[in-house]
Every structure is written in C-alpha cells, then in structure tokens.
Amino acid sequence: MDKLMLQQNMNIDLLKAAYRSGELNVKTFLKEKLVQAKNDTSNVWICTISEEQLDQMLTVLESKSIDELPLYGVPFAAKDNIDFAMLPTTAACEAYSFQPTESSSVVKLLIEAGAIPLGKTNLDQFATGLVGVRSPWGAVNNSFDPDYVSGGSSSGSAVAVATGQVSFSLGTDTAGSGRVPAALNNIVGMKATKGLISCTGVVPACKSLDCVTIFANSTSEVNLVLDIASELDADDCYSRDNLLTNSAEHYDTNRTLTGLKVGIPEASQLNFFGDYGAQMLFETSVERLKEAGAEIIIINFQPFLDAARLLYEGPWVAERYAAIEAFFKADPTQCLPVIQTIVGGATAHSAVDTFKAMYRLQAFKVQCDAILSELDCVLTPTAGTAYRIKEVEADPIQLNSNLGYYTNFMNLLDYAAIALPAGLLSSGLPFGITLFGPAFSDRLLLSVGAQWQKTTNFTLGATAHKLSDVEQTLSSEAKEGQVDIAVCGAHLTGFPLNHQLTERGAYLVKSTKTSADYRFYALAGGPPFRPGLIRVAEQGAAIDVEVWRLPESTVGSFLTGIPQPLGLGKIQLADGSWVTSFICEGYAIESAKDITEFGGWEGYMATLSIDKVI
C-alpha cells in the first residue's frame, strides 16, 4: 500500500489496514495530518489542536487495541458550532466565542470509538447560509475551483474531506448545509433522520429542525460513522431512538435497484437556474437509474416546494433569532451584515403567524407523505447550479435561496436524505444528486447510494482516486504469511465463536455476499448453532459473509477446531473472486433446515427467540 496514496485517499478501511500491517505508524501519520491541516490555505479551519493535545489523545489511543475501536486512529473534523472540549466554539463569530467544558455528545462517541478530531472547521456564521462565504475567517475555497463557492454552511467540513485532510467530518443541516457542500465538492453528505444523532453540545440554528450531518467519500464510511454516532440521548429533547429496521445491519452494498420506485419532479418543477450542463447531468442520472432497473415515477413536486418556502419566508427564521437572542440584542453589529439582515427580520413575525404557518406546513406534510407512500425514495438535484463567490457577494440573499431550492423542505417535513456525486460539469465543477425518503429510511438510502457509487465509480472528492481503488487495494492486501477466510455463521462478528478468530490475531476485512450460487442451511445440533453453505447448480442465492484475515501460522489450530460436517474450501464472492471459507458436506442437509430465504445467518437468527451470543 503506497503511503502517498493514503495521504490522498483517507478511506477508513485503508487506514486501519495500513496501521495493522505496520506500513503506517498511527502517531507519525496523525502528526503529518495535523501539519497538513495547520498549513491549509483554503480557509478550511478556524482552529486546530496543538501537538500537545494530539499527544494526549494518542496516549489514550495507544492503550487500546485496534480491534476494539472501529475508528482507531481515524482523523476527522467538526464544524465549529459543535463543541469539542479541547478547542473554543465560535460559530464563525469571534465575539460569540466560548470554551466548552465538555465535548458534544456526538464528538464524545466518536472519540470513544478511536477517532481523532484535528480541529474545528469554518462555516457560514451561525450556520446561516448555503454558500460558505459568510465568515470572518474568509470564504472557504471550493476544492475544485477557488473562484466558486464551496457550499455552506458546513463549508470547511466538506472541503476537509474532499481534499483528503480527514477521513470524515461533522457538519450540521437545517436547510441543506449537510448536502449542498457535499454536492459542490464531489463527496457524500448524509442528513440522517432528525434526532438520530444528538444535538447536545451543538449551537442551535433552528433547534426544532437541526441535524448533525456526516461527510465522507463513501456510503460505507457514512454507514459506519452513523452507526457509532446515532445513540439516544436523554439530554436532547429532540433525540430519537433508531428503528431495528434502520440499523447498520440493514445497509446492503449489494442491494439490487431492480424494481426500486424512484420519484422525480415534473419537468416544469425542476429548476437549474439557466445551467444547461447541470440539467443534462441530472437527466443522465435518471437514465443511469433506469438502466440499473429502477422504476422512474413522475411526481407533483409542488407541495415540497411550498413547504420549503416556509423556512425563510415564514416564522421559522424566528428560531434563528431565539438561538442567539441575548447575544444579538446586546450588539447586532457583532454579526456579519447579511446575518444581521436575516436574523434581525425575525422579530417581524408574530405568534399568530407562527401557528398559521404550522397549520400550512402540516397540510403540506400530509400531501408530501401521501406522495412518498407510493415510492421508495425521491431523486432530485442537490443544487441546481453553482455560483462564483463574486456573484454571491453581489446578490447574497437570492443566490443563497437558489441553492436551497431542493433542500429547504427536508427537515420541516421530517425526511432523511443523502447527497451523492453525479459527475462533473464542463466547467470542471462537481454536480450532485439527492435521494430522500421518510424518517428512518437512512439505510435504504445508503444502500441505494452504495449501488450508485459502484456503478458510477466517480473520483473521490478532489482527488484522482476512485472507490474501486479502495476495493482493489483491500482485496489484494493479504501478504505472505496471511490468509483470508470467509465466515457465515457462529464466527461472524457478535456471534459466540468470533473469539476463535480474534484471539488468533484475525481482523475483519469486509462484509459482503457470496455469488448467487449457494443454498444455506441451519444444521442440526447446538449450541453453538451453526449453518451450512453449499454451492448449487441452480436456484442459488447470494448469502451474507464476512471475510477475516488471520496469520497463516494460526490456520492449523483454527482448522482443527472445526467439527464435521464443516470444513474449509473455496467459495465465490459477489465480485467474482474466490476465497477460503467454511463449506459443508452434502449429506448434512438431509437433517438440516433450508434457510436460504433469510439471506444470511444474522437474518435467520433474528427470527428465533435465541440470543445470538448464546
């Protein structure tokens, strides 16, 4: 694995593989990344940690095992309206700056999982804006062309990922701030279901609507971070517990798009603001989904657009005033002029206006929910176009509003959304699409997004690397003295025999599926209960497996512990490669139960009243 590649391609699995192999030293590497952040010239960072603070976190990290921490040594960034106890929180307003006594709930969870925050990123002041230029620390340069806006308000967080300074980052999203910057910098942005990630320790913009968001280069990385970050928080009155059907296990990188019902707005309701190239890329995106088997359904998008207008034209802007009322009343001039205009206008709305707007919003939601009930998700552009910084400075309100055309309704209507790269315009700037669905459809959206990334294989962020580079590198990482073994039952993560792998120094390479040539059986006996995997000539299916890498010297002892009718042989994976795996002798299925329909051991065990750890 080339070290230079890792400096540009910050994929989480690649980093962990390099730490394990010894090709990267976690301490040396993170110190290099900190130097890179400190030397950034794109106005990405408001402040970074000191070398001494990094040493403190590394001391804690090095006392842990890489196998117990899913984000071991993974560098990330936090938008500077999210508290991190080592650094002040400014919300891009120096006069507002304060030193938090503890980190936000989400930052705590990520640090506990082994991630290392390098610093706090730049943003549109008080998270008010979709442009990334409303900051005393300067406009954050678009990672493809510094003349263009980077998108906001989570501008620094998006560019930090796109330029390979961190593996993932945290933003926030009230009106589109976790999606527009993703689109304009060619990365993935996840605005998960409202309340799924706690907002404790986050400076509010509109408290009833705010979401903490995740930026990364792939849906798999977003899925991992979301799984760690989404924990019910009793201190956040808007926090919500996730549904079992929306858990990380339901993220499926091999999900077929055949039959997926995807809504798109009527042509007259799409707006590209004169950008013909963006229109062509959106139409190409629709065709790509059709070719992948999706059913495209034209919908009436007007109720969504009507709801969107309420966010800034209605009384919800008063929530922005409520968030900083005492500070703003003391001296409005401490805010940028455009922020003074937006927040200052909030006092014009009355309580009566608010209730009337709430009634209108509920009426729109009923209409929009009815449309969504007939679909799996809706596809739109993320932003209809991109603007030069000079254009936004000349017309800050209207052009900012244009960027929110497809995003402003999302939190008002309580939907989940993911922004995905969708190609480059003739100008060289990225264009992005958004998939959205009802609350708790996050894993469906991520799974569809995973298929989208596989079929398009665009470059990652502003680098020359592609997702296929990551997969090829990981699949070829097993070196002399190492063996990859696929497991499908009691040795899976969280199951009773997994320790037989980990105690031999094995580590998880990937979760995947077999080719569609296998039948799967629950064997007689137990506990521990075990499955049997058998290749068939017809009526086969793809079965969930995990691929683990272990030292060759331990394979013998591992093999001797495998009871009949099981053994080790070769199976074919979904990508066409072959790997050593547990296989089953044919005679055993005479007394076994065919469980192929469940797609894997996890799915089958979930139907039983037996704890998987027994």
N, C-alpha and C positions, 0 to 999 in steps of 0.2 A: 504494500500500500504506500503510495507516494505521499510524502509529508506535505509537499506543496499543494497537492490535491486536497488534502484535509484542511488546509488553511482557507481554501476557497469553498469546498463542499463540506458544510458543517453538519451533515446528516448525523443524527443521534446514534444510530446503529453503527455507522462507520467509526465515530469517535470511540465508542465503547469497545469495538473490535480492536482498534489500534491501542487502546490502553491495555487490554488483555494480552495482546501479543507482545507488548513491550516496545512497539515501534514509536509510540508516543508516551512521554512521561507527563502525567497529569499536571504536575506542578510547573514544569517548564512550559508546557503548551498554554496553560491558562495565563501565565505571566506574559507570554507573547501576545495573546489575545487582548490582555489589558493594555499593553503598549499600543497595539493597533487602535483600540478604542480611544486612547488618550491622544493619538496622532490624527484622528479623523478630522477632515476638513470640510465635511458636508453638513455641519451643524446638527449632527445626529444626537449628540449627547448634551445634556445640561450639566451633569456631573458624573464622575466615575469613582469607583472605590480606590483607595490607596493600596500600595503594595503591602502595607502592614495589615490592612483589613483582609486582603486576599489571603495572606499567610494565616490569619486567624481561621478563616473558613477552610483552608486546606488542611490545617492541623486536625480539625474535626473530621473532615472528609477522609483523611488517610488512616483514621482509626476505624473506618468502616470497610466492609467488603463490597467490591463492585457488584457481586451477585445479590446483595440485599438492597441496593439502591438503584432503582430503574433509571435515574437521571444522573448517575455518578459522573461528576466532573464535567457536566454539560453546561456551557456558558449561556446565559440568557440576559435579556434586558427588560426593564419595567418602565412603562410610561410614567412621567413624573407627576402624575396625580394619584399614583399608587404607592402607599407607604412602604419603605424599606428602612429598617431601624438604623442602618449604618450611614444613611445619607438624608439630607433635608428633602422635604416635599415642597415644590414651588408652584405646581400647576401652571408653569411658564409665566409667573408673575413674581418678581423678586420681592416686592413689598409684602406679599402674602406668605412668603416662605416660613416654614416652621420645621422643627426637628421632632419627628415622631418618636415616641418612647418604645414602640414595638412595630414590627412589620405587619402589613396587611395579612389577612387570613390566607389569601392565595399565595403570596410570596413565602409565607411560613411553610405551607405544604410542599412547595417546590424545592425549597432549601432542604427540608427533611428528606426529600426523595433524592438528594445529592446534587441538585442543580446549583450553579454558582452565578449570582447576579453581578454583572460587571458594572452596572450603573443605572442611571435614570435618563430616559430619553426625552427629547424635545417634542413639543406638541403645540397645537393651536391653543392659545391662552384659555384656561378654564374649560378645556375640551369643547370650545365653542367654534366650530368650523370644520369644513371638509377639505381644506386647501393646503394646510401645512406651512403657511407663511405668516400666521398671526402670532409671532413670538418675539420677545425682546432678544432672544438668543439667535435670531436670524431665521430666514426661511430654510427649511430642510431641503437639500438638493434632491431632485428626482434621481434615482440610481441609474437611469438610462440617459438623461439629458438634463443638466442643471438649469437650463432655461425654463423648464416646465415644473409645475407644482408636483410635489410628492404625494399629495393627498393628506387629509387630516381627519380628525385631529391627531390621530396616532402616527404622525409622520415619522418621527425618529425611530419608533419601534419597527415599522415596516422596512425602512431603509437599512437598519442594522442587520436584519435578516437577509435582505436582498443582496447586500454587499459582503456577506459572509463574515460579519463581525461576531455574530452569535448564532446559535442553532435555532432558537425560537425566541419569541418576545411576547410580552403582555401589552395589550392596548385596552382601550375602553370604547364602547359604542353606545351612543344614544340615538344618533340619526344616520349612522353609516360609517363611523370612524374606525371600525374594525374591518371594513370591506373595501371602501374606496382606496385607501393607501395600498392595500393588497393588489388591487387591480392595476394601479399605476406603477407598481414595482415588480409585477410578474411573480407573485408569491400567493400562498394560500392564506386566507383570513377566515377564521371561524367565529361567528357571532352565535354562540350557543343559546339554547333556551334560556330565557330571562330567569335569573335566580339560581341557575345551575352552578355557577361559580360565584362565591360570596363576594359582596362589595364592601365588607367590613375593612376599614382602612383605606378606602378609596374616596378622594374628594368628589362629591357628587356634582353632576351637571343637572340631570333631572332624575332625582333619586328613584322615582317610581318606574323609570324606564331604563336606567343604566345597566350595562353588562360589561364585565371584564372579558376581553377577547384574546384570541391566540393567533399569532402569526408564525408560520413555518414554511418550509419548502415542499412539504408533502402532507397528504392527508393522514398517513400512518403516524407521523410525528405529532400532528394535531390530536389524533385519537389518544395517543399515549399521554400527552400533557393534559388533555381534557379529563382523562380518567383519574389522574392524580389531583387535579385542581378542583374537580366537582365534588365537594363534600358539604353536606348540610351544615349550616352554621346558625346556631341559636342566637348569635349576636346580630344577625342580619335579618330584619323583619321581612325582607323580600326573598330570602333564601328558600329554595325548594328542593325536596329530595328527588333524586332521579328515579325513573321507572326501570324495572328489571328489563323490560323490552328495549330500553335505550342504553343499556350498559355497554362497556367497551367490548364485551364478548360478541356483541351484535354488529361490530364493524367487520365487514366482509370484503376483502380486497379482490375476491373473485366473483362478486355478485354480478349476475347477468343483467344487462339492460333490456333484454327482450321482454316486451310487454309493459315496460315501465311507462306509466301515463304522465306525460310532462306537459304542463300548460304553458303557453306563450301568449303574450298580449296580442290583440288585434293590431294589424299593421298601422292603423291610424292612431293607435295609442302609444306606439313606440316613438321615442324622441332621441335623435342623435345630434341635435343642435348643429346641423349642417355638416357633420363629419361623415362623409360617404364611406370612408375606409372602415370606420367603426361599424357602420351598418352592414357592410359586406362581411366583416369578421363575425358578427352576430348571426347572420344568415348561414354562414359556413358552419358555425357551432350547432345550429339547429339541424343542418344536414348531417353532421357527424353523429348526432344522437339518433337520428333516423336510421342511419346505416348500421348503428350498433344494436338496433332492434327496438328502440323506444317509440312509443306512440305519441305523436305530437298533437295536442288538442288546443285549438284557438279559444281563448277565454276573453271575457269582458274585464279589462283591467281598470276600468274607471273607478270602482269603489276603493281600490287600493290607492289610486292617485288622490282621490278625495280625502281619504284618511291621512295621507302624507301631508297634505296642505295644513292640517290642523296643528302640526308640530310647531311650526314657526308663525303661522298666521293666526293661530288660536292661543288660548291662555296657557298652554304648556310652557311657553317661554318664561312664565312667572316662576316655574320651578328652578330655572337657572338663577333667577334673582334670589329665590329663597335659599339656595345653596351658599351664597356669599353675601347675604343681605347686610350683615353688620359691617363687613369689610367694605362693601360697595358704598353704603350710605356714608361711611366715615370720610371717604375721598374717592369718588368715581374716577378721577384723573389718574389714579394708580393703575388703572386698566388701559389697555390699548384703545384708541378711539373707536374702532369697529366693535369692540366688545362693549364699550360704553353705550353705543347705539342699540345693540341687540338686547343687552340685559336691562338697560335703562328704560326700554319701551315696555317692559313687563308690567309696570305699575298702572298702565292704562286699562288692564283687564280687571273686571270685577268678579266677585264670587258668582254672580248670576251668569256671567259669560262662561265661567268655568263649567257650571252644571249644564248649560246648554250645549257646550262643546262635548261634554262627556256623553250626553244623550246621542249626539250626532255620531260620535265615534262608535258607540255600541251598535247603532243601526248599520254603520259600515262594516263592523266586525261580523255581524250576522250574515250580511251579503257575501263577504270575503270567505268566511268559514264554509259557507254553502258551496262556493266555487271550489275550494280546496278539498272538500269531502269527496269530490269526484276524481281527484288526481292523487298521484304520489308526491309530486312536487311541481314547482313553477320555475321556469327559466326566464331570466331577464339579463340584459347587460348589467354590469355592476355600476358603471358610469357611462353615459352616452358619448362622452368625449373627454379630452384632456386640454388644459389651458396653460399658456405660458404665465410665468409669475407676473410679468408686466401687465398682462391682460387682467389678472385677478386684482392687482393693485389698483387698476383704473376703474374696475367695477366689482368691488368685493362682495356685495350682497347678492346680486343676481347670479353671478357665475358660481358662487358657492351653492346657491339654491339649485342650479342646474345639475351640479354634481350629486345632489341628493334626490334626484328625480325618482330613482329606483330603490332608494334605501330608507327614506324618512318614515315610511309607514310601519316598518318591520317590528319595532319594539312596542309601538302603540297597539298593534294587533296581536302581540304576543306570539311571534313566529321565530323559528330558528332559520339561520341562513349560513351558507358557505360561499365565499368568493374564490374563484378558480382562474388561473391563467388561461387565455384563449387565443394567443397569437400576438404577433407584432404588426403594427401599422406601418405604412410605407415610410413614415417619419422615423421609424425605429422604436417608437414608444409602445409599451405593452397595452393590450386590451384584455379585459376580463369579463367573465360571466358570473352570475349568481344563481344558485339553486336555493329555493326556500320552501319550507313546509310548516306545518303546525308545530306547536310546542312539543318537545320530546321526540322530534323526528331527526335529531342530530346524527345518530349512527346511520340512518338511511342515507342522509345527505352525504356523510363522509364516505360511505360505501360507493355511492354513485360517483362521487368525486374521485375515488381511487381508480375506478374504471376509466373515467375521463382522463386522468393523468397517464394511465397506461397507454391508452390508445393515441393520445396526442404527443406524449413524450417531449414536451417543450423543455427549453432550458430552465434551470432553477435560478430564480431571481435574476440578478445581473451578471451571473457567471456563465461560463461556457458549458457547464456540466448539466447532465440530464439524469432523470430518475433511473433510467436503465443503467447508467454508470454505477449507481449505488448498488443495484441488484446484482450486477455482474461482479463487482468488487467483493461483495459479501459472499456470493456463491463460490468464488474462487479463493476465498481466504484460508481454507483449510490447508495447512502446510504439512511438510514431512513431520510425522510424529503426532498428527491429529486426525481424528475420524469423525465424520458427520453421521449421526444416527437419527432416523425419524421415529417418533413415538406417537401412538394414537390412543392410549388408554390410561392405565394406572400410573404411567410415568410422566404424564402431562403436568404442566405447572399447576400446583394446588392440589394434586391428587396424591394418594398415600405412598406411592413408590418413587416419587420425583427425587427424593433424597438419595436414591441409588445413583442418580446422575450427578447431582450437585456435590456429593461427598467425594466423587472421583474427579472433581475439578471441571466438570462439564458446564457449559453455558448455552443459553438459548440463542440460536442464530436467527430463526424466523418462525412465524406461524403461517401455515399455508394449507394447501389441499393436495390430494393425490390427483392424478389424471382421472377421467370419468370412466374407469375400467375396473372398479372394485365393488365387492359386496362386504358388508360389515355385520358382525355377529356378536351378541352377548354370550360368552361361553358359560358353561355350567360351572358351579363351584363359587368359592369366595366366602368371606372377604380375604384378601382384596379382590374385588370383582374385576374381570379382565375382558377385553374384546378380542375378536379375531378378524384379521384383514385378509381377504382372499381375492386375487385377481381373476376376472371372468372374461369370457369372450363376448358376451352380450348382456344387456340390461345392467350395466355397471353404473356407478355414480362416483362423484368426487367426494372424498372423505377428509375431514379436518385432521391435520397432523401438525406436530411441532418438530423442527429439526434442531438437534442439540449437537454441539461439538465437544468431544472429550479427548483426552490424551490417549494415544494408541496403546500406551503401556497399561491402561486400565481396562481395555476392552475385554481381555480374557476373563478377569474376575467378574465383569458385568455379564458376560455371556453365560458363565457357569450358574448364575442365579436365575436364569430364565427357565421356567418349568415347561414341560410338554403340555399341550401340543404347539407351543410357541417356539419360535426360533428367529434368527436373523437372516435376512435375504435382501433382495433388491426390489424397490418399488419405484414407480414412475410418478413424478410430481406434476402439478398442473402446468408448469412451464416447460415440460418435456424432458427435464433432467431426471437421472436415476440416482437413488440414494439408498444406503443400507438402512434397513427398517425391520421392525417386528413384522413377521408374517406368521400364518397359521397353517397347520396341516389340514388337508381337506376332510379327513374323517371326523374332525371335531365338530363340524357344523351339523351333524346328524342330531346332536342333543343341544344345539345352540338356538338362540332366538335371532332371527334376521332383524337388525335394527338399522339397516341402510337408510331408511326414510328420515332418520334423525340427523343425518349428515355428519355425525361425529359422536364421540363419547360424551362430551360436555352436554350436547343436546339430549342424548338419551338419558343420562343420569339426572338431568333436571326434571325428567318426568317421574322419577322414582322418589319415594319418601325416604331416601338414604342419603346422608351427608357424604359428599364426595371425598372427604378426608378420612372416612372410616376405612 
